[in-house]
Amino acid sequence: MYEHQGRHSDARRLTRRAIFLAQQAHLPESLYLWQWQLGRLFRAQGDTENAVKAYRQAIHTLNPIRSELLNTHRTPEETFYEKIRPVYLGLAELLLKKAGSSKLEAPSVEQEAGIDSSLTAYSLQLTATRDTMELLKAAELEDFFEDECVTALRKKTTRLDQAPPHTAVLYPIALPDSLALLLTLPDGMTHMTVPVNAETLRETAMQFRRELQSRQHYGFRRHAELLYDWLIRPN
């Protein structure tokens, strides 16, 4: 209630107490929700650093119990999209914000000394963003197939932290209010933001697919151009 009223100090005080009690009672299914709430409160006050810490704590608590949590609810899909997916997306948004701030800062001593750019704060934040989204994808697959073996199989796939010569790897992240594009090149990773929300992107992609399947006319070109402008042209 205090969170919705904007009484952030009061909300933080009670949320910290709830976190303490959930830890003492060993209730991770409640603990991650309070940690997530604390992250939202810090974010609302513009404290990105502490917000990231709280979101990471929430995901650290959530990951081991995610499958069990879904199996104990009558509507696992609703639980996933309302109480699990937003935690990962929230952390990804915060990490992208930190990456943007790092890019605007003056070059560090390490950079001036010639240390590889992949070790800069900017690249590290982008890598952390992608890793967070990979955790979300694993959770989505596990939820869809109702099988933890899918997640185990994904762990065996080779990570691509640096693109091979003459290769670019595009990693789109559909956020609620925008589209983030992570672009990995042989010399490192960068990102850009496209002003299109996730629902518009999803609906456009679905309509494009439907028109490709019917092929009764060339209407698919209009949606193809939109997707190209959003996903490819900015790079």
Secondary structure, DSSP 8 states (H G I E B T S, - for coil): -HHHHT-HHHHHHHHHHHHHHHHHTT-HHHHHHHHHHHHHHHHHTT-HHHHHHHHHHHHHHHGGGHHHHHHTSS-HHHHIIIIIHHHHHHHHHHHHHHHHHHHHS---HHHHTT--GGGSHHHHHHHHHHHHHHHHHHHHHHHHHT-THHHHHHTTS---SS--TT--EEEEEE-SS-EEEEEEETTEEEEEEES--HHHHHHHHHHHHHHHHH-SSSTHHHHHHHHHHHHTTT-
